[in-house]
Amino acid sequence: MKIKYLAHAAFLITSGNGIKIVTDPYTYSPGMGCGPINEVADIVTVSHEHGDHNNTAAVKGNPQVVKTSSKVKDIDFKAVATAHDDSGGSQRGKNNIFCFVVDGINLCHAGDLGHELTAEQFKAIGKVDVLMIPVGGFFTIDASTAAKVCDQLKPKIILSMHYKIGKSNFPIAGVDEFLKGKNNVTRLNDSELEVTASKLPSAAQIIVLKPSL
């Protein structure tokens, strides 16, 4: 399986048999610090209905859109209900964490998670091999809370997302705040990572992918 970081909270996940999944496609604006999405996919997941996460029209190929728990192309997508803020969604609404298995690898995309996980949410998520988690704060959890969520879920690979990139004018922190003081960090000069179930690290590794857009 290959995981490509597009930008913001958007990833392109390609299975061994060629199924392509795009997560949380954004509506392009110059202030984002990245370019527009121009990918072809079979499936698109949308964690919540904000314009920087639900622009399914940007994804080519007439993909099936997943917004709730669904089975598409033999992949079970489990939506775990969370909030976009730390007050039950009263400020920014609800958010779905999507959990699904591709090529024997348990993937978890946290969308715009705004709080630590409850015991019920932790149980519903289950085993996580690869966690895609926001770290920029302000609109989502910040670096400190993201670290706590990682400690809760204990993934093998942590992919940071939803942080300040390029010339973005979003009032969020860069990825360095999340990486500070951690020694399990690998920065790749590449936007894509190949992951196989038999070669997952034994302990959590933070991998910073270069946005491709």
VOMAR-379709 format. One line per 3 residues: number of its first residue (from 1); for each residue x, y, z of N, C-alpha, C. Coordinates in nm, 3 decimals, always signed. Atoms other than C-alpha are relative to their C-alpha. Last residue first. Layout:
<sites>
NUM	X Y Z X Y Z X Y Z | ... $
</sites>
This chain:
<sites>
213	+0.072 -0.104 +0.076 +0.054 +2.003 -0.378 +0.040 +0.140 +0.043 | -0.028 +0.011 +0.144 +0.275 +1.709 -0.282 -0.060 +0.113 -0.080 | +0.122 -0.018 +0.078 +0.299 +1.786 +0.089 +0.030 +0.002 -0.150 $
210	-0.001 -0.131 +0.066 +0.630 +1.648 +0.222 -0.131 +0.015 -0.078 | -0.004 +0.002 +0.145 +0.569 +1.355 +0.453 -0.006 +0.142 -0.055 | +0.046 -0.125 +0.059 +0.659 +1.366 +0.820 +0.018 -0.008 -0.150 $
207	-0.057 -0.021 +0.133 +0.682 +1.019 +0.972 -0.061 +0.127 -0.058 | +0.062 -0.116 +0.063 +0.632 +0.976 +1.345 +0.070 +0.023 -0.134 | -0.089 -0.086 +0.076 +0.728 +0.623 +1.446 -0.081 +0.115 -0.060 $
204	+0.057 -0.112 +0.075 +0.553 +0.422 +1.717 +0.107 +0.085 -0.067 | +0.041 -0.111 -0.087 +0.731 +0.104 +1.821 -0.043 +0.117 -0.087 | +0.042 +0.061 -0.127 +0.771 -0.234 +1.648 -0.046 +0.104 +0.100 $
201	-0.096 -0.014 -0.110 +0.778 -0.073 +1.304 -0.054 -0.059 +0.130 | +0.036 -0.111 -0.087 +0.546 -0.219 +1.038 +0.102 +0.011 +0.112 | -0.116 -0.084 -0.031 +0.727 -0.443 +0.792 -0.036 +0.123 +0.083 $
198	-0.109 +0.080 -0.058 +0.490 -0.739 +0.756 +0.120 +0.083 +0.043 | +0.039 +0.053 -0.131 +0.183 -0.521 +0.708 +0.114 -0.074 +0.068 | +0.042 +0.140 +0.010 +0.344 -0.326 +0.425 -0.024 -0.054 +0.140 $
195	+0.019 +0.069 -0.127 +0.367 +0.052 +0.396 -0.045 -0.143 -0.027 | +0.051 +0.135 +0.024 +0.503 +0.258 +0.106 -0.003 -0.075 +0.133 | -0.056 +0.103 -0.087 +0.532 +0.629 +0.178 -0.061 -0.134 -0.037 $
192	+0.061 +0.133 +0.003 +0.473 +0.919 -0.058 +0.079 -0.099 +0.086 | +0.140 -0.008 -0.041 +0.525 +1.295 -0.037 -0.063 -0.137 +0.019 | +0.087 +0.068 +0.094 +0.903 +1.279 -0.041 -0.143 +0.012 +0.052 $
189	+0.003 -0.099 +0.108 +1.187 +1.454 +0.133 -0.082 -0.056 -0.115 | -0.028 +0.047 +0.134 +1.104 +1.235 +0.431 -0.006 +0.116 -0.099 | +0.048 -0.095 +0.100 +1.131 +1.353 +0.788 +0.041 -0.051 -0.138 $
186	-0.067 +0.010 +0.130 +1.162 +1.067 +1.035 -0.063 +0.101 -0.095 | +0.048 -0.079 +0.114 +1.077 +1.124 +1.400 +0.085 -0.027 -0.124 | +0.046 +0.106 +0.092 +1.104 +0.887 +1.696 -0.055 +0.062 -0.128 $
183	-0.115 +0.058 +0.069 +1.319 +1.125 +1.902 -0.038 -0.110 -0.098 | +0.023 +0.140 +0.035 +1.044 +1.358 +2.023 +0.118 -0.053 -0.081 | -0.033 +0.090 -0.110 +1.128 +1.679 +2.210 -0.019 -0.147 -0.030 $
180	-0.092 -0.049 -0.102 +0.948 +1.905 +1.958 +0.019 -0.103 +0.113 | -0.122 +0.083 +0.000 +0.781 +1.711 +1.678 +0.094 +0.032 +0.116 | +0.035 +0.138 -0.033 +0.433 +1.852 +1.741 +0.124 -0.088 +0.015 $
177	+0.050 -0.003 -0.137 +0.559 +2.212 +1.749 -0.035 -0.142 +0.048 | -0.113 +0.007 -0.094 +0.765 +2.142 +1.438 -0.046 +0.000 +0.145 | -0.019 +0.135 -0.053 +0.451 +2.060 +1.236 +0.109 -0.007 +0.107 $
174	-0.070 +0.091 +0.090 +0.356 +2.424 +1.190 +0.022 -0.135 +0.066 | -0.143 +0.021 -0.020 +0.098 +2.594 +1.409 +0.057 -0.090 -0.109 | -0.033 +0.127 -0.064 -0.241 +2.720 +1.297 +0.152 -0.016 +0.007 $
171	-0.058 -0.026 -0.133 -0.382 +3.062 +1.215 +0.028 -0.128 +0.077 | +0.084 +0.057 -0.104 -0.430 +2.980 +0.843 +0.066 +0.023 +0.136 | +0.037 -0.104 -0.095 -0.233 +3.220 +0.624 -0.099 -0.050 +0.105 $
168	+0.137 +0.004 -0.053 -0.052 +2.942 +0.444 -0.024 +0.117 +0.095 | +0.037 -0.137 -0.032 +0.274 +3.042 +0.275 -0.145 +0.009 +0.049 | -0.029 -0.102 +0.101 +0.412 +2.690 +0.277 -0.031 +0.140 +0.048 $
165	-0.096 +0.036 +0.103 +0.246 +2.465 +0.531 +0.020 +0.117 -0.095 | -0.036 -0.112 +0.088 +0.069 +2.527 +0.862 +0.107 -0.044 -0.100 | -0.091 -0.096 -0.062 -0.071 +2.207 +1.012 +0.039 +0.105 -0.104 $
162	+0.074 -0.118 -0.045 -0.365 +1.983 +0.923 +0.088 +0.093 +0.084 | +0.075 -0.071 +0.104 -0.163 +1.661 +0.901 -0.064 +0.125 +0.062 | +0.057 -0.128 -0.041 +0.085 +1.446 +1.092 -0.069 +0.068 -0.118 $
159	-0.015 -0.096 +0.109 +0.136 +1.083 +0.993 -0.070 +0.129 +0.041 | +0.078 -0.122 -0.021 +0.193 +0.852 +1.289 +0.031 +0.096 -0.114 | -0.044 -0.113 +0.082 +0.308 +0.496 +1.220 -0.094 +0.116 +0.022 $
156	-0.137 +0.029 +0.041 +0.286 +0.206 +1.465 +0.061 +0.114 -0.080 | -0.021 +0.046 +0.138 -0.022 +0.341 +1.638 +0.147 -0.033 -0.025 | -0.123 +0.077 +0.020 -0.053 +0.354 +2.018 +0.016 -0.055 -0.143 $
153	+0.023 +0.097 +0.107 -0.415 +0.472 +2.032 +0.120 -0.089 -0.029 | +0.120 +0.080 -0.021 -0.408 +0.653 +2.368 -0.008 -0.115 -0.102 | -0.025 +0.088 -0.115 -0.048 +0.770 +2.343 -0.119 -0.089 +0.028 $
150	-0.093 +0.103 +0.047 -0.124 +0.905 +1.995 +0.033 -0.098 +0.112 | +0.081 +0.093 +0.079 -0.425 +1.086 +2.141 +0.087 -0.112 -0.056 | +0.079 +0.080 -0.094 -0.199 +1.239 +2.407 -0.087 -0.102 -0.074 $
147	-0.092 +0.096 -0.062 +0.051 +1.354 +2.144 -0.075 -0.091 +0.096 | -0.028 +0.103 +0.101 -0.234 +1.514 +1.948 +0.093 -0.106 +0.056 | +0.113 +0.093 -0.002 -0.340 +1.694 +2.266 +0.019 -0.111 -0.103 $
144	+0.003 +0.069 -0.129 +0.005 +1.852 +2.303 -0.112 -0.104 +0.006 | -0.109 +0.097 -0.008 +0.042 +1.939 +1.934 -0.005 -0.083 +0.128 | -0.134 -0.055 +0.018 -0.297 +2.106 +1.909 +0.105 -0.109 +0.020 $
141	-0.091 +0.022 -0.111 -0.637 +1.948 +1.856 +0.137 +0.060 -0.032 | -0.004 +0.141 -0.039 -0.839 +2.108 +1.579 +0.082 -0.013 +0.128 | +0.121 +0.063 +0.052 -0.939 +2.453 +1.450 -0.013 -0.145 +0.047 $
138	+0.096 -0.104 +0.031 -0.687 +2.635 +1.673 -0.131 -0.057 -0.053 | +0.071 -0.079 -0.098 -0.434 +2.351 +1.679 -0.095 +0.102 -0.060 | -0.023 -0.144 +0.010 -0.188 +2.240 +1.412 -0.072 +0.087 +0.101 $
135	-0.092 -0.043 -0.106 -0.154 +1.869 +1.497 +0.011 +0.153 +0.012 | -0.027 -0.144 +0.007 -0.421 +1.687 +1.297 +0.086 +0.044 +0.118 | +0.053 -0.080 -0.110 -0.381 +1.307 +1.292 +0.032 +0.148 -0.016 $
132	-0.012 -0.131 +0.062 -0.336 +1.037 +1.029 -0.070 +0.100 +0.092 | +0.089 -0.106 -0.047 -0.278 +0.717 +1.228 +0.032 +0.130 -0.072 | -0.039 -0.130 +0.057 -0.130 +0.404 +1.071 -0.105 +0.103 +0.041 $
129	-0.138 +0.013 +0.048 -0.137 +0.072 +1.259 +0.052 +0.134 -0.052 | -0.045 -0.097 +0.102 -0.447 +0.133 +1.469 +0.146 -0.028 -0.035 | -0.141 +0.004 +0.036 -0.634 -0.136 +1.664 +0.033 +0.100 -0.111 $
126	-0.071 +0.128 +0.001 -0.974 -0.041 +1.799 +0.146 +0.014 -0.039 | -0.107 -0.010 +0.101 -1.156 +0.276 +1.699 +0.077 -0.130 -0.010 | +0.059 +0.011 +0.133 -1.473 +0.183 +1.889 +0.106 +0.004 -0.109 $
123	+0.040 +0.140 +0.023 -1.281 +0.117 +2.211 -0.054 -0.019 -0.141 | -0.122 +0.080 +0.007 -1.107 +0.455 +2.197 -0.033 -0.146 -0.032 | -0.058 -0.025 +0.132 -1.439 +0.625 +2.124 +0.126 -0.082 -0.021 $
120	+0.089 +0.061 +0.099 -1.602 +0.464 +2.428 +0.055 +0.017 -0.141 | -0.021 +0.145 -0.006 -1.308 +0.546 +2.654 -0.084 -0.071 -0.105 | +0.064 +0.062 -0.115 -1.331 +0.908 +2.542 +0.031 -0.150 -0.003 $
117	+0.101 +0.102 +0.020 -1.075 +1.042 +2.299 -0.062 -0.045 +0.132 | -0.049 +0.134 -0.032 -0.895 +1.370 +2.353 -0.114 -0.099 -0.016 | -0.008 +0.034 -0.142 -1.049 +1.669 +2.179 +0.070 -0.134 +0.020 $
114	-0.021 -0.117 -0.084 -1.103 +1.857 +1.853 +0.020 -0.028 +0.147 | +0.023 +0.034 -0.140 -1.071 +1.592 +1.582 +0.034 +0.120 +0.089 | -0.025 -0.119 -0.081 -1.076 +1.754 +1.241 -0.034 -0.027 +0.146 $
111	+0.076 -0.118 +0.042 -1.042 +1.433 +1.041 +0.040 +0.122 +0.079 | +0.071 -0.066 -0.110 -0.891 +1.155 +1.252 -0.079 +0.123 -0.041 | -0.009 -0.142 +0.038 -0.795 +0.921 +0.969 -0.088 +0.078 +0.096 $
108	+0.090 -0.087 -0.076 -0.727 +0.570 +1.103 +0.025 +0.144 -0.041 | -0.018 -0.143 +0.020 -0.575 +0.290 +0.898 -0.103 +0.078 +0.080 | +0.109 -0.075 -0.063 -0.543 -0.073 +1.007 +0.030 +0.150 -0.008 $
105	-0.050 -0.110 -0.083 -0.310 -0.252 +0.764 -0.118 +0.082 +0.050 | -0.032 +0.051 -0.132 -0.403 -0.593 +0.619 +0.052 +0.104 +0.098 | -0.116 +0.090 +0.009 -0.384 -0.467 +0.261 +0.046 -0.048 +0.138 $
102	-0.047 +0.016 +0.138 -0.626 -0.185 +0.343 +0.125 -0.085 +0.003 | -0.114 +0.090 +0.019 -0.828 -0.183 +0.666 +0.030 -0.012 -0.149 | +0.019 +0.098 +0.107 -1.059 +0.101 +0.765 +0.129 -0.078 -0.020 $
99	-0.089 +0.115 -0.019 -1.115 +0.350 +1.046 -0.029 -0.102 -0.109 | +0.022 +0.118 +0.085 -1.268 +0.691 +0.978 +0.108 -0.104 +0.023 | -0.127 +0.068 +0.022 -1.292 +0.951 +1.256 -0.029 -0.123 -0.085 $
96	-0.014 +0.146 +0.002 -1.610 +1.147 +1.209 +0.145 -0.040 -0.017 | -0.109 +0.051 +0.082 -1.650 +1.509 +1.315 -0.002 -0.153 +0.006 | -0.043 +0.139 -0.019 -1.933 +1.710 +1.467 +0.110 -0.038 -0.099 $
93	+0.076 +0.112 +0.052 -1.986 +2.084 +1.491 +0.064 -0.136 +0.025 | -0.031 +0.027 +0.141 -1.755 +2.382 +1.524 -0.069 -0.123 -0.056 | -0.070 -0.109 +0.067 -1.844 +2.555 +1.852 +0.016 -0.025 -0.150 $
90	+0.079 -0.123 -0.007 -2.111 +2.333 +2.009 +0.065 +0.117 -0.073 | +0.041 -0.044 +0.132 -1.937 +2.017 +1.887 -0.078 +0.130 +0.000 | +0.105 +0.084 +0.056 -1.916 +1.845 +2.223 -0.052 +0.042 -0.135 $
87	+0.125 -0.025 -0.072 -1.720 +2.123 +2.392 -0.117 -0.071 -0.068 | -0.002 +0.068 -0.129 -1.364 +2.023 +2.304 -0.124 +0.030 +0.084 | -0.051 -0.088 -0.106 -1.400 +2.104 +1.935 -0.004 -0.077 +0.131 $
84	-0.098 -0.088 +0.064 -1.467 +1.926 +1.603 +0.064 +0.096 +0.102 | +0.035 -0.140 +0.016 -1.649 +1.649 +1.788 +0.117 +0.078 -0.059 | -0.075 -0.084 -0.092 -1.637 +1.269 +1.765 -0.048 +0.144 -0.020 $
81	+0.047 -0.136 -0.024 -1.844 +0.996 +1.601 +0.083 +0.070 +0.107 | +0.011 -0.016 -0.145 -1.649 +0.690 +1.488 -0.032 +0.146 +0.029 | +0.001 -0.140 -0.042 -1.714 +0.612 +1.122 -0.021 +0.005 +0.151 $
78	+0.070 -0.022 -0.127 -1.614 +0.257 +1.024 +0.014 +0.146 +0.039 | -0.034 -0.129 -0.059 -1.523 +0.205 +0.659 -0.085 +0.019 +0.125 | +0.093 -0.048 -0.102 -1.532 -0.159 +0.554 +0.052 +0.130 +0.060 $
75	-0.069 -0.065 -0.111 -1.342 -0.219 +0.229 -0.106 +0.053 +0.096 | -0.045 +0.100 -0.099 -1.495 -0.474 -0.010 +0.085 +0.059 +0.112 | -0.105 +0.079 +0.065 -1.525 -0.215 -0.289 +0.069 -0.095 +0.100 $
72	-0.019 -0.038 +0.140 -1.725 +0.010 -0.056 +0.118 -0.078 -0.055 | -0.088 +0.097 +0.065 -1.870 -0.094 +0.279 +0.006 +0.035 -0.147 | +0.042 +0.056 +0.129 -2.010 +0.197 +0.478 +0.098 -0.109 -0.042 $
69	-0.049 +0.139 +0.007 -2.000 +0.373 +0.816 -0.057 -0.066 -0.126 | +0.043 +0.077 -0.117 -2.084 +0.735 +0.738 +0.059 -0.140 -0.013 | +0.017 -0.097 -0.108 -1.954 +1.003 +0.501 -0.046 -0.064 +0.129 $
66	+0.027 +0.064 -0.129 -1.814 +0.784 +0.222 -0.005 +0.108 +0.108 | -0.026 -0.087 -0.114 -1.829 +0.919 -0.134 -0.046 -0.068 +0.128 | +0.106 +0.016 -0.098 -1.800 +0.676 -0.424 +0.039 +0.078 +0.125 $
63	-0.018 +0.086 -0.118 -1.558 +0.815 -0.680 -0.127 -0.012 +0.083 | +0.133 +0.035 -0.052 -1.659 +0.950 -1.024 +0.009 -0.091 +0.124 | +0.023 +0.143 +0.007 -1.301 +0.938 -1.157 -0.134 -0.046 +0.052 $
60	+0.046 +0.053 +0.128 -1.183 +1.284 -1.058 -0.027 -0.151 +0.009 | -0.059 +0.132 +0.025 -1.160 +1.432 -0.711 -0.061 -0.060 -0.125 | -0.138 -0.018 +0.047 -1.226 +1.807 -0.689 +0.065 -0.132 -0.040 $
57	+0.001 -0.032 +0.143 -1.603 +1.748 -0.674 +0.141 +0.017 -0.056 | -0.005 +0.126 +0.076 -1.554 +1.575 -0.337 +0.003 +0.026 -0.151 | +0.009 -0.035 +0.141 -1.473 +1.909 -0.175 +0.014 -0.123 -0.089 $
54	+0.111 +0.071 +0.067 -1.558 +1.799 +0.179 -0.014 +0.030 -0.149 | -0.001 +0.145 -0.020 -1.257 +1.875 +0.401 -0.102 -0.075 -0.085 | -0.138 +0.046 +0.013 -1.154 +2.241 +0.355 +0.012 -0.151 +0.025 $
51	-0.053 -0.009 +0.135 -1.513 +2.332 +0.278 +0.143 -0.045 -0.018 | -0.066 -0.130 +0.015 -1.647 +2.206 +0.607 +0.073 +0.000 -0.133 | +0.042 -0.086 +0.111 -1.901 +1.923 +0.610 +0.056 +0.142 +0.010 $
48	+0.101 -0.097 -0.041 -1.730 +1.660 +0.821 -0.021 +0.101 -0.113 | +0.018 +0.007 -0.145 -1.500 +1.357 +0.798 -0.108 +0.094 +0.051 | +0.024 -0.137 -0.046 -1.537 +1.309 +0.424 -0.031 -0.006 +0.149 $
45	+0.058 -0.010 -0.134 -1.396 +0.991 +0.268 -0.010 +0.148 +0.039 | -0.036 -0.122 -0.073 -1.348 +0.961 -0.108 -0.067 -0.005 +0.137 | +0.073 -0.027 -0.124 -1.343 +0.630 -0.297 +0.050 +0.131 +0.059 $
42	+0.120 +0.085 -0.001 -1.240 +0.522 -0.647 -0.091 +0.034 +0.116 | +0.017 +0.097 -0.108 -0.987 +0.801 -0.697 -0.127 -0.081 -0.021 | +0.106 +0.093 +0.038 -0.836 +1.034 -0.957 -0.012 -0.103 +0.111 $
39	-0.022 +0.144 -0.009 -0.634 +1.327 -0.826 -0.121 -0.076 -0.052 | +0.018 +0.044 +0.138 -0.607 +1.697 -0.902 +0.027 -0.149 -0.008 | -0.001 +0.146 +0.017 -0.633 +1.871 -0.567 -0.030 -0.035 -0.145 $
36	+0.127 +0.072 +0.004 -0.554 +2.242 -0.576 +0.019 -0.151 -0.019 | +0.075 -0.005 +0.125 -0.217 +2.384 -0.472 -0.129 -0.079 +0.006 | -0.020 +0.118 +0.085 -0.074 +2.455 -0.129 -0.086 +0.015 -0.124 $
33	-0.142 +0.030 +0.010 -0.026 +2.745 +0.113 +0.032 -0.122 -0.083 | -0.028 +0.130 -0.061 -0.390 +2.748 +0.218 +0.148 -0.034 -0.003 | -0.050 -0.012 -0.136 -0.424 +3.122 +0.155 +0.034 -0.131 +0.067 $
30	-0.142 -0.037 -0.003 -0.451 +3.073 -0.221 +0.059 +0.006 +0.140 | -0.006 -0.146 -0.010 -0.781 +2.884 -0.180 +0.146 +0.039 +0.012 | -0.123 -0.078 +0.010 -0.852 +2.529 -0.288 -0.026 +0.150 +0.023 $
27	+0.025 -0.101 +0.102 -1.157 +2.345 -0.162 +0.120 +0.094 -0.003 | +0.028 -0.139 -0.037 -1.025 +2.051 +0.035 -0.037 +0.084 -0.123 | -0.049 -0.094 +0.101 -1.040 +1.675 -0.012 -0.046 +0.142 +0.030 $
24	+0.026 -0.142 -0.028 -1.096 +1.492 +0.318 +0.055 +0.096 -0.105 | +0.063 -0.043 -0.124 -0.939 +1.152 +0.240 -0.017 +0.152 +0.001 | -0.041 -0.135 -0.040 -0.872 +1.019 -0.109 -0.077 +0.037 +0.126 $
21	+0.086 -0.068 -0.097 -0.890 +0.643 -0.167 +0.059 +0.137 +0.029 | -0.049 -0.130 -0.045 -0.748 +0.460 -0.469 -0.103 +0.069 +0.089 | +0.111 -0.083 -0.047 -0.798 +0.089 -0.532 +0.057 +0.128 +0.060 $
18	+0.026 -0.121 +0.078 -0.498 -0.042 -0.728 -0.120 +0.083 +0.041 | +0.071 +0.034 +0.124 -0.465 -0.404 -0.618 -0.055 +0.123 -0.072 | -0.082 +0.085 +0.085 -0.192 -0.325 -0.367 -0.068 -0.038 -0.130 $
15	-0.017 +0.138 -0.044 -0.400 -0.042 -0.225 +0.085 -0.079 -0.098 | +0.012 +0.093 +0.113 -0.348 +0.324 -0.303 +0.029 -0.141 +0.046 | -0.039 +0.134 -0.043 -0.411 +0.585 -0.033 -0.027 -0.095 -0.116 $
12	+0.038 +0.098 +0.103 -0.419 +0.949 -0.141 +0.057 -0.134 +0.043 | -0.096 +0.103 +0.038 -0.412 +1.183 +0.157 -0.057 -0.080 -0.116 | +0.025 +0.085 +0.116 -0.597 +1.507 +0.227 +0.118 -0.092 -0.028 $
9	+0.037 +0.130 -0.056 -0.593 +1.665 +0.573 -0.025 -0.102 -0.110 | +0.105 -0.024 -0.100 -0.396 +1.979 +0.467 -0.037 -0.134 +0.066 | -0.019 -0.120 -0.082 -0.188 +1.862 +0.170 -0.117 +0.007 +0.098 $
6	+0.032 -0.105 +0.096 -0.153 +1.572 -0.078 +0.025 +0.136 +0.066 | +0.055 -0.119 -0.064 +0.025 +1.325 +0.146 -0.022 +0.107 -0.106 | -0.056 -0.125 +0.050 +0.068 +1.000 -0.044 -0.068 +0.117 +0.070 $
3	+0.070 -0.114 -0.058 +0.015 +0.663 +0.118 +0.071 +0.126 -0.045 | -0.071 -0.127 +0.002 +0.113 +0.352 -0.077 -0.089 +0.110 +0.058 | +0.083 -0.119 +0.000 +0.000 +0.000 +0.000 +0.087 +0.124 +0.000 $
</sites>
